[in-house]
Amino acid sequence: LTRLLYEFMCFSYDKTKIFVFPNSSGDIQMIDLATGTMTKVAGTGTQHSSASNYTDGTPGNPFTATLHQCEGAVCDAKGTIYFTDSAKGKTIRMFTPDANGDYSKGTIKTIVGNPYDNSILPYPNGIALAADGQTLYVVDNGGKLFKITRE
C-alpha cells in the first residue's frame, strides 16, 4: 500500500475550491467545496528526481508536468496559482487554468529558478501575493526574502 503525502494547500481566489499540493504524490488535487469532491488536476503522479525529468509538461495538459514538493502556494484574482517547488526543484511555478477556468486543461510554467540549481533559489518555501496582484514575495529556507514582480 502506497501512502500519498501532501505538503501544502491554498484556497482559490473566490474560496470555492482548495488546491492540495504534493510532498510525495507528484500531483495537484482540487477540492470543490460545493460538492466535496477531490479530483486530480495536474501532475504525472511521479515526482521529478533530477533536472532531466523536471518538466512543466505540455501547455493545455497539466497532467504531463512533474512535481516534487510544494511548501507554499497562493492564488491571484485571475485564478493563477503561484507555487514553490522546494526541496529538489528550487523553482517558483505558476498554474493557470484554461480560458474557461478549467485547471485540468491548464498550463504549468516555471517562472523563476533553474531546476536542481540552488544558485538562484536555494530552497523556496512560503510565498505571498501583494495587493497589487503583480508582486510575489518568496521566503527561502536559508533566510532570504525575494521580491518577484510579474508583468
Beta strands, then each sheet from edge to edge (+ up, - down):
strand 1: 6-11
strand 2: 17-22
strand 3: 28-32
strand 4: 37-42
strand 5: 73-75
strand 6: 81-85
strand 7: 91-96
strand 8: 107-112
strand 9: 124-129
strand 10: 135-140
strand 11: 145-149
sheet 1: 1+ 2- 3+ 4-
sheet 2: 5+ 6- 7+ 8-
sheet 3: 9+ 10- 11+
end
